[in-house]
């Protein structure tokens, strides 16, 4: 019984290239068969017809087997594609050996696999095909079955200038095709990759703008309920003045409300472009310490460790050991988001490390939570993907966008001993700039 859904050809680039090669091979060897019939029946060529037919049938069977292989759900590697091109060169060599060698007017067909390899394969593989084709052509200069009707001398006689010139032309053409086609194909691939990154950056910027616009509106809307909560908490504290435990809880709530109001006020301020035109240059040690202290007010349930250690400069130069970095309000929020993610994973024993060298400042945040699922690790920060069951991924997305804008980067790893290691890399600045 046949499946109602026929298997589709894989759509990866190497698979598509092998599909094209199979089509080219089918057309070419059908043409060779037609040329054989015309040469033998129409022009009276003296050929070893059974041997030539055998070579053509062999290549036809290889083409059928290739179509069958393409129906399998397995990607084609560069090595496999290289083998197919080598098989084509071997088949061409057998055919030309039986049909006049270098005197065969189709001998320059060797340039076809050379061109295909230069356009689709890595540098080393392309030169393997070019070298193999040149070697095959060179051997055919001395070992072939002559065809008297082509009007050339026997293989045992001295090479004539026409045959030698064809060989030199092929050598030069193969080298130029391999070099220039490979370079042009590489330039096109690089341009396509650049355009892809540009499109992704444009989409990310649009998403950031949409989130920022929504955040600004939300900041204004939340001001009123927070003010109401602050007034009610003040009245509740007066009513519970004799209950020490309740008073402490109310004071903690009031502190949290004041912190929220402070963050909202700063959010409204940085929404004005005049506050974002230039970042401040600060000592990373003092800046990180301030961030952690403000974060602990928001997360009193956290136990943490903060270590700061300079990494020796590999150049050996005497430099200012102060790790200066460019910071603004958005970077403060970005690092707070990462600290909150660590606390949400496991609030116990969160370790924060600050290291720096001659060119960059590195902040490592280690938690002991469940780690990052491998299926979403590569997508974190690129779109709204969250590591939390009820999260939307906006925090990580904005964190990546903020740190990338400042010339840095964020990476998340599963620590060998369990938990997640978040690495923030920021460029080190010169305080005079």
C-alpha positions in Angstrom: 0.0 0.0 0.0 1.4 3.4 -1.0 1.5 6.2 1.5 -1.1 9.0 0.8 1.7 11.5 1.3 4.6 10.9 -1.1 8.0 11.6 0.3 9.3 15.0 -0.6 12.9 15.9 -1.5 14.7 17.6 1.4 15.1 21.4 0.9 18.6 22.0 2.3 21.1 23.6 0.0 23.3 20.5 -0.5 20.2 18.4 -1.3 19.0 20.9 -3.9 22.5 21.0 -5.4 22.5 17.2 -5.7 19.1 17.3 -7.4 20.4 19.8 -10.0 23.5 17.7 -10.5 21.4 14.6 -11.1 19.3 16.5 -13.7 22.5 17.7 -15.5 23.9 14.2 -15.4 20.8 12.8 -17.0 20.7 15.4 -19.8 24.5 15.1 -20.5 24.7 11.3 -20.7 21.5 11.2 -22.8 23.3 13.6 -25.1 26.4 11.4 -25.2 24.2 8.4 -26.1 22.7 10.5 -29.0 26.2 11.5 -30.1 27.3 7.8 -30.1 24.4 6.8 -32.3 25.0 9.7 -34.7 28.8 9.0 -34.8 28.4 5.2 -35.4 25.4 5.1 -37.7 25.7 8.5 -39.5 29.5 9.1 -39.6 30.8 5.6 -39.5 33.1 6.0 -36.4 35.1 3.0 -35.5 34.3 2.5 -31.8 34.1 -0.2 -29.2 30.4 0.2 -29.1 29.6 -2.4 -26.4 32.2 -0.9 -24.0 30.8 2.7 -24.6 27.2 1.5 -24.1 28.3 -0.2 -20.9 29.7 3.1 -19.5 26.6 5.0 -20.5 24.3 2.4 -18.9 26.5 2.4 -15.7 26.1 6.2 -15.4 22.4 5.8 -16.0 22.1 3.3 -13.1 24.1 5.7 -10.9 21.6 8.5 -11.7 18.6 6.2 -10.8 20.3 5.3 -7.5 20.9 9.0 -6.8 17.2 9.8 -7.3 16.4 7.0 -4.9 18.9 8.3 -2.3 17.4 11.8 -2.6 14.0 10.4 -1.5 15.6 9.4 1.8 15.1 11.8 4.8 18.8 12.4 5.2 20.8 15.6 4.4 23.5 15.5 1.8 27.0 16.4 3.1 29.7 18.2 1.2 31.7 14.9 1.3 28.9 13.0 -0.3 28.4 15.7 -3.0 32.2 15.5 -3.7 31.9 11.8 -4.2 29.2 12.3 -6.8 31.3 14.8 -8.7 34.3 12.4 -8.6 32.0 9.6 -10.0 31.1 11.9 -12.9 34.7 12.6 -13.6 35.5 8.9 -13.6 32.6 8.2 -16.0 33.7 10.9 -18.3 37.3 9.6 -18.3 36.1 6.1 -19.2 34.0 7.5 -22.0 36.7 9.8 -23.4 39.3 6.9 -23.1 37.1 4.8 -25.5 36.2 7.7 -27.9 39.5 9.4 -28.9 40.8 10.8 -25.6 42.0 14.4 -26.2 40.9 14.3 -29.8 37.3 14.0 -28.7 35.7 17.5 -29.3 33.7 17.1 -26.0 36.8 16.8 -23.9 36.4 20.2 -22.4 33.2 18.9 -20.8 35.5 18.3 -17.8 34.9 22.0 -17.0 31.3 21.3 -16.0 32.1 19.4 -12.8 34.9 21.9 -12.1 32.5 24.8 -12.4 29.8 23.1 -10.3 32.3 22.3 -7.5 33.7 25.9 -7.5 30.2 27.3 -7.1 28.8 24.9 -4.5 31.6 23.3 -2.5 34.2 24.5 0.1 37.6 25.7 -1.2 39.5 22.4 -0.6 36.8 20.2 -2.2 36.7 22.5 -5.2 40.4 22.2 -5.8 40.2 18.4 -5.4 37.7 18.3 -8.3 39.8 20.7 -10.4 43.0 18.6 -9.8 41.2 15.3 -10.5 39.9 16.6 -13.8 43.3 17.9 -14.8 44.9 14.6 -13.9 42.3 12.7 -15.9 42.8 14.9 -18.9 46.6 14.6 -18.6 46.4 10.8 -18.6 44.1 10.8 -21.6 46.9 12.6 -23.5 48.8 9.3 -23.5 46.3 6.5 -22.9 43.2 6.3 -25.2 41.7 4.4 -28.0 42.1 6.5 -31.2 39.2 7.3 -33.5 40.6 7.5 -37.1 37.7 9.5 -38.3 38.8 12.4 -36.1 41.9 12.8 -38.2 44.5 12.8 -35.4 47.6 10.8 -34.8 47.9 7.6 -32.8 48.5 7.7 -29.1 52.0 6.4 -29.5 53.1 9.2 -31.8 54.4 12.6 -30.9 51.7 15.0 -29.6 50.7 17.6 -32.1 50.3 21.3 -31.3 46.5 21.3 -31.5 46.1 18.6 -28.9 48.7 20.2 -26.6 47.0 23.6 -27.0 43.6 22.1 -26.0 45.3 20.7 -22.9 46.9 24.0 -22.0 43.5 25.8 -22.6 41.8 23.3 -20.3 44.4 23.7 -17.5 44.1 27.5 -17.6 40.3 27.4 -17.8 40.0 25.0 -14.9 42.2 27.1 -12.6 40.4 30.4 -13.5 37.0 28.9 -13.2 37.7 27.3 -9.8 39.2 30.5 -8.4 36.8 33.1 -9.7 33.6 31.2 -9.5 34.4 30.1 -6.0 35.1 33.7 -5.0 32.0 35.0 -6.6 29.8 32.3 -5.1 31.4 33.1 -1.7 30.7 36.8 -2.1 27.1 36.1 -3.0 26.7 33.8 0.1 28.3 36.5 2.3 26.0 39.1 0.9 22.9 36.9 1.5 24.0 36.3 5.0 24.5 40.0 5.6 21.1 40.7 4.2 19.6 38.0 6.5 21.3 39.6 9.6 20.0 43.0 8.5 16.5 41.8 8.2 16.7 40.1 11.6 18.1 43.3 13.2 15.3 45.4 11.6 12.6 43.0 12.9 14.2 43.0 16.3 14.3 46.9 16.3 10.6 47.0 15.4 9.8 44.6 18.2 11.9 46.7 20.7 10.1 49.9 19.6 6.7 48.2 20.0 7.6 47.0 23.5 9.1 50.4 24.4 6.0 52.3 23.3 3.7 49.9 25.3 6.0 50.2 28.3 5.9 54.0 28.3 2.1 54.0 28.2 2.0 51.4 31.0 4.3 53.4 33.1 1.9 56.4 33.1 -1.1 54.1 33.8 0.6 52.4 36.8 1.5 55.7 38.5 -2.0 56.2 39.9 -2.6 52.8 41.5 0.9 52.8 43.0 0.2 56.2 44.6 -3.1 54.9 45.9 -1.3 51.9 47.4 1.3 54.1 49.1 -1.4 56.2 50.8 -3.3 53.1 51.9 -0.1 51.5 53.3 0.6 54.7 55.3 -2.8 54.6 56.8 -2.5 50.8 57.5 0.8 51.4 59.3 -0.8 54.0 61.6 -3.7 51.6 62.4 -1.2 48.8 63.2 1.3 50.8 65.1 1.1 48.4 68.1 1.6 45.2 66.0 5.4 45.1 65.4 5.3 42.1 63.0 2.5 43.6 60.9 4.3 47.0 60.9 7.4 45.3 59.5 5.4 43.7 56.7 3.7 47.0 55.9 7.1 48.8 55.8 8.4 46.1 53.4 5.4 46.6 51.1 5.8 50.3 51.2 9.5 50.0 50.3 8.5 47.8 47.3 5.9 50.3 46.2 8.4 53.1 46.4 10.9 51.1 44.4 8.3 50.5 41.7 7.5 54.2 41.6 11.2 55.0 41.3 11.6 52.6 38.4 8.6 53.9 36.6 9.8 57.4 37.0 13.2 56.5 35.5 11.4 54.7 32.7 9.5 57.8 31.8 12.7 59.9 31.9 14.8 57.7 29.6 11.9 57.6 27.1 13.0 61.1 26.3 15.7 60.9 23.7 17.6 63.7 25.3 18.4 61.4 28.2 19.6 58.6 25.9 22.0 60.6 23.6 25.1 59.7 25.6 26.0 56.9 28.1 27.9 57.5 31.3 31.4 56.0 31.8 31.6 54.3 35.2 33.7 51.9 37.1 32.2 48.5 36.5 32.9 47.4 40.1 31.0 50.3 41.7 28.2 50.1 39.1 27.7 46.3 39.6 27.8 46.7 43.4 25.0 49.4 43.2 22.9 47.2 40.8 23.2 44.2 43.1 22.3 46.3 46.2 19.2 47.7 44.5 18.3 44.2 43.3 18.5 42.8 46.9 15.9 45.4 47.9 13.5 43.8 45.3 14.5 40.3 46.2 15.1 40.0 49.9 14.7 36.2 49.7 18.0 35.9 47.7 21.3 34.6 49.1 24.2 35.7 46.9 28.0 36.0 46.5 29.7 38.9 44.7 33.3 38.5 43.6 35.4 40.9 41.6 38.7 39.8 40.1 40.9 41.3 37.4 42.3 39.0 34.7 45.9 39.4 33.8 46.5 41.4 30.6 48.0 39.0 27.9 49.9 41.9 26.3 51.8 42.6 29.4 51.2 46.4 29.0 50.8 48.6 32.1 47.3 49.8 31.9 44.8 51.5 34.3 43.3 48.6 36.3 39.9 50.4 36.6 37.3 48.5 34.5 35.5 51.5 32.9 32.3 50.7 30.9 29.6 52.7 29.3 26.3 52.4 31.2 22.8 53.9 31.0 19.4 53.2 32.6 18.6 50.5 30.1 21.8 48.6 30.9 20.8 48.8 34.6 17.5 47.2 33.8 19.0 44.6 31.5 21.3 43.3 34.3 18.5 43.4 36.8 16.4 41.2 34.5 19.2 38.7 34.3 19.6 38.7 38.1 15.8 38.2 38.5 15.9 35.2 36.1 18.6 33.6 38.2 16.6 34.3 41.4 13.4 32.9 39.8 15.4 29.7 38.9 16.7 29.3 42.4 17.1 32.1 45.0 19.8 30.2 46.9 23.5 30.7 46.4 23.5 32.9 43.4 27.1 33.8 42.4 28.0 37.0 40.6 31.5 37.3 39.3 33.1 40.4 37.7 36.3 39.9 35.5 38.1 42.2 33.1 41.1 42.3 30.9 42.6 44.8 28.5 39.6 44.9 26.1 36.5 43.7 27.8 34.6 43.4 31.1 32.8 40.1 31.8 30.0 39.5 34.3 29.0 35.9 35.1 25.8 35.1 36.9 25.6 31.5 38.2 22.4 30.0 39.6 21.5 26.5 40.7 18.2 26.1 38.9 17.1 23.5 36.3 19.2 25.0 33.5 18.2 26.1 30.0 16.3 23.6 27.8 18.5 22.7 24.8 15.6 23.0 22.3 15.3 26.8 23.0 18.9 27.7 24.0 19.7 29.1 20.5 16.6 31.2 20.3 16.9 33.0 23.7 17.1 36.7 23.1 16.4 36.5 19.4 12.6 36.4 19.8 10.1 36.3 22.6 11.1 32.9 24.0 11.1 32.3 27.8 12.7 29.8 30.1 9.8 30.1 32.5 6.5 28.3 32.2 4.5 31.5 32.5 7.0 34.0 31.0 6.8 35.8 27.7 10.5 36.1 26.9 10.3 39.9 26.7 12.9 40.4 29.5 15.6 38.3 27.7 14.7 39.9 24.4 15.1 43.4 25.6 18.3 42.5 27.6 19.9 41.1 24.5 18.9 44.2 22.5 20.2 46.6 25.1 23.6 44.9 25.6 24.1 44.4 21.8 23.4 48.2 21.3 26.3 48.9 23.7 28.6 46.7 21.8 28.4 43.7 24.1 26.8 40.3 24.1 24.9 37.8 26.3 25.3 34.0 26.3 23.5 31.4 28.4 25.1 28.0 29.2 24.2 24.9 31.2 26.8 24.7 33.9 28.5 21.3 34.2 27.6 21.1 37.9 24.0 22.1 37.3 22.1 25.4 36.9 22.7 28.1 34.4 25.7 30.3 33.7 24.8 33.7 32.2 27.8 35.5 30.7 27.6 39.2 29.9 30.5 40.7 27.9 30.8 44.5 27.6 33.6 46.4 25.9 36.0 48.2 28.1 36.1 52.0 27.7 38.7 54.7 28.0 37.5 57.2 30.6 38.9 60.0 28.6 36.6 59.3 25.6 
